[in-house]
Amino acid sequence: MKQLALILFVFLNLVDAGDLSIDLDDGNSLILHEDRTWTMHGGGAGVRSSMTLEMSDGRSVILHSDKSWEYVRNDSGEVLRKRPPIARLSGSGFARKSSSHESVDAARQEAVRRVAKSLRKMLGEADSPPDSLLIPCIDILADESRVARSIASDGSAEVRIQFGASDAQDLLDCIEW
């Protein structure tokens, strides 16, 4: 994840009950809503990937591109585990080899690599776990309930792997990230 450290001047104004208004040094205003979503006011375009903001009171917040946010450090400065919400992960692979068995294996390997690529994109390339952790965990958790296969008459195969929201959290637990 590309982290962008910004020094913010925080003015703790309640916008709605539980919402936090933050005046940024570039003149924009950021509102952290109680439901863990955020809104930028004053012309800010938002973020393309996750971004970390350090507040003057010692807390740090990650703004995610899906308009969600979470604390990295709480009020006492304790570092919290950074886990962006993941709604769904999927990847598909296609292969044509000399046998349908080899085609399925190759298509599955491609699908696993694509799931890893999707997860790295969601987490941000810089903070993503290495493939040496991702690939084995995806492969282990991609059981029959998460994998769809189709084999054509010419021996080619397509494999689709899909993780739901709770499955994606299992994947993050597996890689201990």
N, C-alpha and C positions, 0 to 999 in steps of 0.2 A: 504494500500500500504506500503510495506516495504520501508522505507526511509533510504537511506544510505547517511549520510552527509560526503562529502569529501571536503577538503580544496584544492582548485585548484589554481594554478598559471597561470593566464591568460595572454597570449601574443596575443594581437589583431592583428593577421595577416590575411589579406584577401587572401583566397585561390582562390576563384572565386568571382566575384562581388557579394557582399552580404553574402558570406559564412564566418564563423568565425572559426578559428583554435585555439584549446585550448590544451596546453601541460599539461598533467596530471603529478602528482608527482610520479607515478609509471613508467614513461618513455613512456607511450602510448600517442598518439595524438588523439584528438577527433575533428571532424569537424561537426559543426552545419550548415547545408545547408539552404539557403534562403527559400526553399520549405518546411521547417519544418521537414526534415528528417535528420538523423545523420549517420556518419560513424566513426568507430574506426580503427585506424592504429597502428601498432606496436605490434600485438599479443593479443590485448584485445578481449575477447570472446563475449563481448556484455553484455546484461542484460537479466535475466530471467523474472523479473517483473519490474515495474516502479521503477526508482531510482532518487533521488533528488541530484543535485550537486550544491554546493554553490561556486560562483565565487568570486575572490578577489575584484571585483569592486562592490560587494553588490547585484548583481543579482543572482537569483536562477533559475535553469533549471531542468525540469523533463525529463528524458530519458525514453521512453516507449519501451517495448519489441518488438513492431511492427516497430521499427526504426524511430518513430516520436518523436518530442520533443516540449516543450512549456515552456515559462517563468512562474515562480511562482511569482517572484518579478521583476518589471521592473527597469529601470535605476534609478528612484527616490526612490527605495526601497519599493514601494507600493505593497502589496500582491495581486496577481491576483487570480481569481478563477481557481482551478485546475480541468480541465475536459479532460480526455483522449479521443481521437477520438474513437468512437464506430461505427463500420461498420454495425453490425447486432447482434441481440440477439435472441436466440430461446431456447425452452425447450419443451419436450414432456412428457406425462404421460400416463400410462396404468392402468386400474383397472377393476376388475370383482367383482361386488357386487350383491345383491339379485334383484335389478332392474336396468334397463338401465339408468334411471335418476340418481340413486346413483352412478353408474359406471362413468357417465360423470362428476359428481361433484368431485368424488375422483380423477379421471384422470386429471381434470383441476387443482385441488390443487397441485398435483404432478408436473404438467407442470409449474405452477407459481413458485414453490420452485426451480425448475431447472433453470428457467430464472434468479431468484435471485442469485443462485449459479454461473451462468455464468457471471453475472454482477459483483459479488464480486471478481471473478477471474480476470476479466479485470481491475477492479479498484485497486486490491490488498486488501487482507483480512484485513490488519491493518487499512486502511483508508476507508473501505466500510461503508455505512450507515447500521444501524441495520435492522434486518428483520421487526421490528415493523414499519419502514418507507417503506422498499422495497416491502413487500408482498401486502399491500393495494394499493400502486400505480400501481404495475404490474397488480393486479386484476382489478382495475378501467380502466386502459388503454388497457387491453386485450379485446377489443370489438370484434364484429363478423368479422370485416375486418382483424383482426390479429389472429383469432383462426380457426383452422380446426379440425373437429370432425369426428370420424367414430365409428359406433356402429355395433358390430358383432351380428350374430343371437343368440349367447349364452348370450347376454346381456352385454358383456364386451365392454369397450370403450377405445379409444385412442384419446387424445387431444394434438394438437401441437399449441404452441403459438410462433409467430415470430414477432419481431420488426425490422423494417428497420432502417437505419441510422438516419433519422429525427425523427422516433418514439422513438429511444433510447434517443435522446436529450430531447424529451418530458418527458420521464421517469425520466431523471436526473432533469428536471425542477420540476416535481411533488414532488420529494423527497427533493427539495430545497437544492441540494448538489452542 
